[in-house]
Amino acid sequence: MENYPSRLLENAVNELAKLPGIGRKTALRLAMHFLRQNPADVELLCDALTDMVKNTKHCTECYSISDKDICDICGNQKRDKSVICVVEDIRDVMAIENTGQYRGVYHVLGGIISPIDGIGTDDLNIKPLIDKVEKGNIIEIIMAFSTTMEGDTTNFYLYKLLKKFNIIISTIARGISIGDDIEYADQVTLGRSIINRTLYENMLAESGRR
């Protein structure tokens, strides 16, 4: 158990250590770093975090993070609203947008099916996606999940729900290596995976899972 010279320092370390991937030693280094900074700069960081937590919204159409009720992508009249790319979270939206190769809109599930992490179908924004398709204005659903077991499980579950509709159901091409997260893929590879997407039904036939 560490002996801190200051209760205030210990409290700061305790809170910083709650962040993902941050151990107590790293938390202590961060706390010491903040102590060496101009108090005004530290206050700017605190204000930015507080503002984000209090005022960040979720787009009412795609469930992405936004400053407004409708995000800039959904509100852009030049985007093709008949094509929806379904992703895990905002990081995947950012990664795909950075490729500059996609002009449709998105639907953020808010996670992927992962029983080991306690994430089931009821925890995700699946029903709103089905509701969109049922309205009859959707031509294609692109499933863009990381190539992991959880991603493949989510792909298959959504396919089973969507295949009854008269729409194209596709998935990004396997330019993304097995086990890779979309957010870490380079822009060229990810862009090509979007452009060269394939029918999910064909992928199932190749894997013998259909």
Secondary structure, 3 states (H helix, E strand, C coil): CCCCCCHHHHHHHHHHCCCCCCCHHHHHHHHHHHHHCCHHHHHHHHHHHHHHHHHCEECCCCCCEECCCCCCCCCCCCCEEEEEEEECCHHHHHHHHHHCCCCEEEEECCCCCEHHHCECHHHCCHHHHHHHHHCCCCCEEEECCCCCHHHHHHHHHHHHHHCCCCCEEEECCCCCCCCCCHHHCCHHHHHHHHHCCEEHHHHHHHHCCC
